[in-house]
Amino acid sequence: MATELPEYYFGVRDNGAFVFRVDTENRQRRIDMDQIAVVNIRNGEIRPQGDRQLSDDDTVAIQNWMEERRALLAKRDIDDILRAVDYLNTTTHWVQSKASDEDLEEITDTLLLAMHDLRSVLVRKKADRMLKG
């Protein structure tokens, strides 16, 4: 386990984080977290907390975190989509081997509409890419 804490803590929230400066250099030797900013990764906004002025180091650390967070969220999106492919394959197997007529009656229309919607978008986007390239 690491003995040194990071200088900043990012409390993740929807679309960003609350940014805290971590302080262990005090007489009580306890961890103090002082909120210094709120960030929005969607629009890149960094709002200092209250009347606080962010140092250059603060701003660089926040911008680095935002870049890393965006990359992580993009990887998660792709992973979620690949998982959806796995679910579709599992669903295909379930329909072929286990689903009762009642089960199929319950899910067929909803699943067909969702798959049709997805297929339509994928075909349109593929055609757009082919026309560009």
C-alpha positions in Angstrom: 0.0 0.0 0.0 1.3 3.5 -0.9 2.3 5.6 2.1 1.9 9.0 0.3 -1.5 10.3 -0.7 -2.0 12.1 -4.0 -2.0 15.9 -4.0 -5.6 16.0 -5.5 -8.7 13.9 -5.1 -11.4 13.9 -7.8 -14.8 13.0 -6.4 -16.5 11.8 -9.6 -20.1 13.0 -10.3 -22.3 13.1 -13.4 -20.3 14.9 -16.2 -17.3 15.7 -14.1 -16.0 15.9 -10.5 -15.5 17.9 -7.4 -11.8 18.6 -7.0 -10.2 18.5 -3.6 -6.6 19.3 -2.5 -5.4 16.7 -0.1 -3.5 17.9 2.9 -1.9 15.7 5.5 0.7 18.3 6.7 -1.2 19.5 9.8 -0.7 19.3 13.5 -3.3 16.6 14.0 -1.8 14.4 11.2 -5.2 13.8 9.8 -6.3 14.0 6.2 -8.0 17.2 5.2 -9.6 17.6 1.9 -10.2 21.2 0.8 -12.6 21.5 -2.2 -10.9 23.8 -4.8 -13.0 23.4 -7.9 -15.9 21.7 -9.8 -15.2 20.4 -13.3 -17.4 19.5 -16.2 -15.7 17.1 -18.6 -18.4 17.5 -21.3 -17.8 21.2 -21.9 -14.3 21.5 -20.3 -15.4 24.0 -17.7 -13.3 24.4 -14.6 -15.0 26.5 -11.9 -13.0 27.4 -8.8 -14.7 26.9 -5.5 -15.9 30.2 -4.0 -13.4 33.0 -4.3 -10.5 30.6 -4.8 -7.8 31.3 -7.4 -6.4 28.1 -8.9 -2.7 27.8 -9.3 -1.1 26.8 -12.6 -0.3 23.4 -11.0 -4.0 23.0 -10.0 -5.1 23.8 -13.5 -2.6 21.4 -15.1 -3.6 18.6 -12.7 -7.3 19.1 -13.4 -6.8 19.2 -17.2 -4.7 16.0 -17.0 -7.4 14.3 -15.0 -10.1 15.5 -17.5 -8.1 14.0 -20.4 -7.6 10.7 -18.6 -11.3 10.6 -17.5 -12.5 11.2 -21.1 -10.2 8.4 -22.3 -11.5 6.0 -19.6 -15.1 6.8 -20.4 -14.6 6.3 -24.1 -13.0 2.9 -23.4 -16.0 2.0 -21.2 -18.4 3.0 -24.0 -16.7 0.6 -26.4 -16.6 -2.1 -23.7 -20.3 -1.7 -23.1 -21.1 -2.0 -26.8 -18.9 -5.2 -27.1 -20.8 -6.5 -24.1 -24.1 -5.7 -25.9 -22.8 -7.9 -28.8 -22.2 -10.7 -26.3 -25.8 -10.2 -24.9 -27.2 -10.4 -28.4 -25.4 -13.7 -29.0 -26.6 -15.0 -25.7 -30.1 -13.9 -26.5 -29.9 -15.7 -29.9 -28.9 -18.9 -28.1 -31.7 -18.5 -25.5 -34.3 -17.9 -28.3 -33.1 -21.0 -30.2 -32.8 -23.4 -27.2 -34.7 -22.3 -24.2 -37.4 -19.7 -24.9 -41.0 -20.7 -24.6 -43.7 -19.4 -26.9 -44.9 -17.2 -24.1 -41.4 -15.8 -23.6 -41.1 -15.1 -27.3 -44.5 -13.4 -27.4 -43.4 -11.1 -24.6 -40.1 -9.9 -26.1 -40.2 -10.4 -29.9 -41.7 -7.1 -31.0 -39.7 -5.0 -28.6 -36.5 -6.7 -29.6 -37.2 -6.6 -33.3 -37.9 -2.8 -33.1 -34.7 -2.2 -31.2 -32.7 -4.3 -33.6 -34.3 -2.5 -36.6 -33.5 0.9 -35.1 -29.9 -0.1 -34.5 -29.5 -1.7 -37.9 -30.9 1.4 -39.6 -28.4 3.7 -37.8 -25.5 1.4 -38.4 -26.3 1.1 -42.2 -26.7 4.9 -42.5 -23.4 5.6 -40.6 -21.5 3.0 -42.7 -22.9 4.5 -45.9 -21.8 8.0 -44.7 -18.3 6.7 -44.0 -18.1 5.0 -47.4 -19.1 8.2 -49.2 -16.5 10.2 -47.3 -13.7 7.8 -47.8 
